[in-house]
Amino acid sequence: MTEIHPASADERAWVAQRLNELWASTTVVSRGWTHDASELPAFVASSGAEPVGLATYRIEAAECELVTLDAFRRGEGVGTALLHRVASEAAAQRCHRLWLITSNDNLDALRFYQRRGLRLVAVHRGAIDAARRLKPEIPEVGDHGIPIHDELELELVLPAAAG
């Protein structure tokens, strides 16, 4: 059974280490802003004593940005559980939407998020080309040999805002 809990102060070094392993640094760029994801609120998914996933997010102006979401085990519902936990927190904080940015090559993420109710709301052409000036580690070519140029913005309208 997967359990989700807020990252504790004792887990912060692990969060930073995992982000470095997964994202080539703790810096994440979205919509031209840099975030140190290791300093953001986070949820950790665990199975027993083993961490199996991590999500970081930020809340600002009644919106919640899902900054990172990583399931270390695929196909077991870890990513879905983390997404639901962040959405629940956002709703509890009276956010009207949960949104995220992914790159144009990330077909797996597009499938994952759309199957869970998120909608594609914008294509920010050339945004990743510009983001490379802030984070040079971003590769030129990504998944499936697709050149990475654009940010894709997806959102989930939260239940309190839908009414």
C-alpha positions, -999 to +999 in steps of 0.1 A: +000+000+000+013+034-010+013+061+017+017+098+010+031+122+036+045+157+035+083+157+033+097+161+067+127+183+076+147+151+080+139+141+044+150+174+028+185+162+020+170+131+003+146+153-016+175+174-030+195+142-038+166+126-057+158+159-076+195+161-086+194+125-099+161+129-117+163+165-130+201+171-133+198+197-105+173+210-081+165+239-104+133+236-124+123+263-150+087+269-159+072+299-177+106+317-174+108+313-136+134+293-119+124+273-088+147+254-064+124+224-061+142+211-031+129+241-011+093+238-022+065+219-003+067+183-012+049+150-007+067+117-005+051+084-015+063+053+004+057+016+004+067+005+039+100+022+046+109+025+009+103+059-009+085+052-042+077+087-054+081+124-049+060+155-059+069+192-054+045+221-058+040+257-051+009+277-043+006+314-054-024+336-061-050+308-057-032+286-081-011+255-075+018+246-098+028+210-098+066+216-103+078+180-102+062+146-101+082+114-101+071+078-095+100+055-090+078+025-097+056+027-128+022+012-132+015+009-094-006+041-090+022+060-073+020+090-097-017+091-095-017+090-057+008+119-056-012+139-081-044+134-061-026+144-029-013+176-044-047+184-059-063+178-025-039+201-008-045+228-035-082+225-030-078+228+008-057+260+002-087+273-020-068+271-053-090+273-083-067+253-105-037+229-105-014+235-134+019+222-147+044+225-175+059+197-194+081+196-225+069+189-260+088+156-261+072+142-229+045+120-245+043+097-215+034+127-193+009+140-217-009+106-217-006+103-179-020+138-171-048+138-197-060+104-186-064+119-151-085+149-162-059+176-169-064+196-201-039+211-225-044+248-222-014+264-239+017+258-260+045+282-251+066+281-283+103+283-278+100+286-240+124+257-234+149+272-258+148+303-236+149+282-204+183+267-215+198+302-207+187+297-171+193+259-169+219+248-195+215+211-185+182+209-204+189+186-233+183+196-269+167+163-278+145+143-254+122+113-253+117+094-286+144+115-303+121+146-303+138+180-303+128+199-272+117+235-278+083+242-263+065+241-229+031+225-228+008+238-201-019+215-186-044+223-160-070+207-138-099+229-126-104+221-090-138+211-077-144+242-056-137+264-086-159+244-110-192+253-093 
